[in-house]
Amino acid sequence: MEKSEAIENPDGFLSHPKIQEHSELLNKIGVFSHIESLEAEITNFKNLFASALDIVNRPTISEIINAAVWHISDHFLPSSVIFIWKLLQNREDITVKCYKEHKLTDINLSIDNISIFEPFFKLNPGPVNYKIFSAAIGQNKTIESLNTMEPELVIPILGPSGLYGLVLVGRNTQGDDEYTKLELTYIQNLMSFVSKAIQNLLHYERTLRDVKTGLYNYGFFMTRLNGEIVRSKRGNTKTSIIIIDMDHFKNFNDTYGHIAGDHVLESMAITIKQGVRIGDVPSRFGGEEFVVLLPDTDKAMAWTVAERLRVMASEMEVASTSILPQVTISLGVFTFDQATNIPAEEIIKRADEALYLSKALGRNRTSVWKEGLFHKTLKSIYPSI
């Protein structure tokens, strides 16, 4: 009867007469303290589960990181939390976010390569004491930069493609500055969820990106273009696209080699990203051709953006072992709205026709597609059309 009662009412376990009768002995041999530690672990796992659900449901890496910092700070206050990751597998485009006392802080870390840490973390895939990590790696430019932040723990973000990033956690500013075993377990478990959530988003992001340039790929561009067509039909919005072609690009490959040509493409991609807005969709269309989708952009504004890109390209410096001729580009612009009512393929075709006009007029210029006048202008250049 007593056994059955204890099972049916576990919350009353400590108040059971038999327990109270032997409480002094049970306390002496550590039963009560063990129960308290188990209850703390259960609470910890409940909190961890709630935090994990919140983190894995975040739609962007920035939101994942913000949530992770918030949940860490809810338990203790590390002096800093630094997230370092690269977007594309074969490129060292490093992004760094630093939080001090759970507030986003600007820092100047000289980090241009995290791939050098990959062999270490293949052998040590979990959280590692930073001193052990830095001693194993040895002094280099990146380690020297990280040392300035005085991290205490380093946690890898690993995936099927290798090392995606790092999380560095500073000392605990509460208590005796040392992390307890329970806190270290919480950090390790929480960061495993953060790592997995970032991995999943990076995998998804990489399916949308062109590997060579880091711009969006053709498939993602077409998806967004069709979405903008639907949006323009629902409301009175204007959307523009710019098609960009690098002038005489074949000469770069034929004269200076394909590696030099790749450098030109990569530099052009960086220039395009710098020359458009956050909400725009810069994409690689194939070969040396690029395209930019400009939501909520009329013809005049699109022409301004195109001209800005053209000038930026003409001033672009390409990092290469060879001295390369100056790059120029030709551009074609087309704008559509609710009244246009044509499919994506026709929109691209019209922007391409404007690009063709720029080429015909001598290259290194922007042309805007216009009904009637466009074909009349083209026919004056090529009477046989």
CORLIN-V98657 format. One record per residue. RES is the residue in one letter. BURIAL is # if it has 24 or more other C-alpha atoms within 12 Angstrom, else .. Layout:
res/burial
RES/BURIAL
RES/BURIAL
//
This chain:
res/burial
M/.
E/.
K/.
S/.
E/.
A/.
I/.
E/.
N/.
P/.
D/.
G/.
F/.
L/.
S/.
H/.
P/.
K/.
I/.
Q/.
E/.
H/.
S/.
E/.
L/.
L/.
N/.
K/.
I/.
G/.
V/.
F/.
S/.
H/.
I/.
E/.
S/.
L/.
E/.
A/.
E/.
I/.
T/.
N/#
F/.
K/.
N/.
L/#
F/.
A/.
S/#
A/#
L/.
D/#
I/#
V/#
N/.
R/#
P/.
T/.
I/#
S/#
E/.
I/#
I/#
N/#
A/#
A/#
V/#
W/#
H/#
I/#
S/#
D/.
H/#
F/#
L/#
P/#
S/#
S/#
V/#
I/#
F/#
I/#
W/#
K/#
L/#
L/#
Q/#
N/.
R/.
E/#
D/.
I/#
T/#
V/#
K/#
C/#
Y/#
K/#
E/#
H/#
K/.
L/.
T/.
D/.
I/.
N/.
L/#
S/.
I/#
D/.
N/#
I/#
S/#
I/.
F/#
E/#
P/.
F/#
F/#
K/.
L/.
N/.
P/#
G/#
P/#
V/#
N/#
Y/#
K/.
I/.
F/#
S/#
A/.
A/.
I/.
G/.
Q/.
N/.
K/.
T/#
I/#
E/.
S/.
L/#
N/#
T/.
M/#
E/#
P/#
E/#
L/#
V/#
I/#
P/#
I/#
L/#
G/#
P/.
S/.
G/#
L/#
Y/#
G/#
L/#
V/#
L/#
V/#
G/#
R/#
N/#
T/.
Q/.
G/.
D/.
D/.
E/.
Y/#
T/.
K/.
L/.
E/#
L/#
T/.
Y/#
I/#
Q/#
N/#
L/#
M/#
S/#
F/#
V/#
S/#
K/#
A/#
I/#
Q/#
N/#
L/#
L/#
H/#
Y/.
E/#
R/#
T/.
L/#
R/#
D/#
V/#
K/#
T/#
G/#
L/#
Y/#
N/#
Y/#
G/.
F/#
F/#
M/#
T/.
R/#
L/#
N/#
G/.
E/#
I/#
V/#
R/.
S/#
K/.
R/.
G/.
N/.
T/#
K/#
T/#
S/#
I/#
I/#
I/#
I/#
D/#
M/#
D/#
H/#
F/#
K/.
N/.
F/#
N/.
D/.
T/.
Y/.
G/.
H/.
I/.
A/#
G/#
D/#
H/#
V/#
L/#
E/#
S/#
M/#
A/#
I/#
T/#
I/#
K/#
Q/.
G/#
V/#
R/.
I/.
G/.
D/#
V/#
P/#
S/#
R/#
F/#
G/.
G/#
E/#
E/#
F/#
V/#
V/#
L/#
L/#
P/#
D/#
T/#
D/#
K/#
A/.
M/#
A/#
W/#
T/#
V/#
A/#
E/#
R/#
L/#
R/#
V/#
M/#
A/#
S/#
E/.
M/#
E/.
V/#
A/.
S/.
T/.
S/.
I/.
L/#
P/.
Q/.
V/#
T/#
I/#
S/#
L/#
G/#
V/#
F/#
T/#
F/#
D/#
Q/.
A/.
T/.
N/.
I/.
P/.
A/#
E/.
E/.
I/#
I/#
K/.
R/#
A/#
D/#
E/#
A/#
L/#
Y/#
L/#
S/#
K/#
A/#
L/.
G/.
R/#
N/#
R/#
T/#
S/#
V/#
W/#
K/.
E/.
G/.
L/.
F/#
H/.
K/.
T/#
L/#
K/.
S/.
I/.
Y/.
P/.
S/.
I/.
//
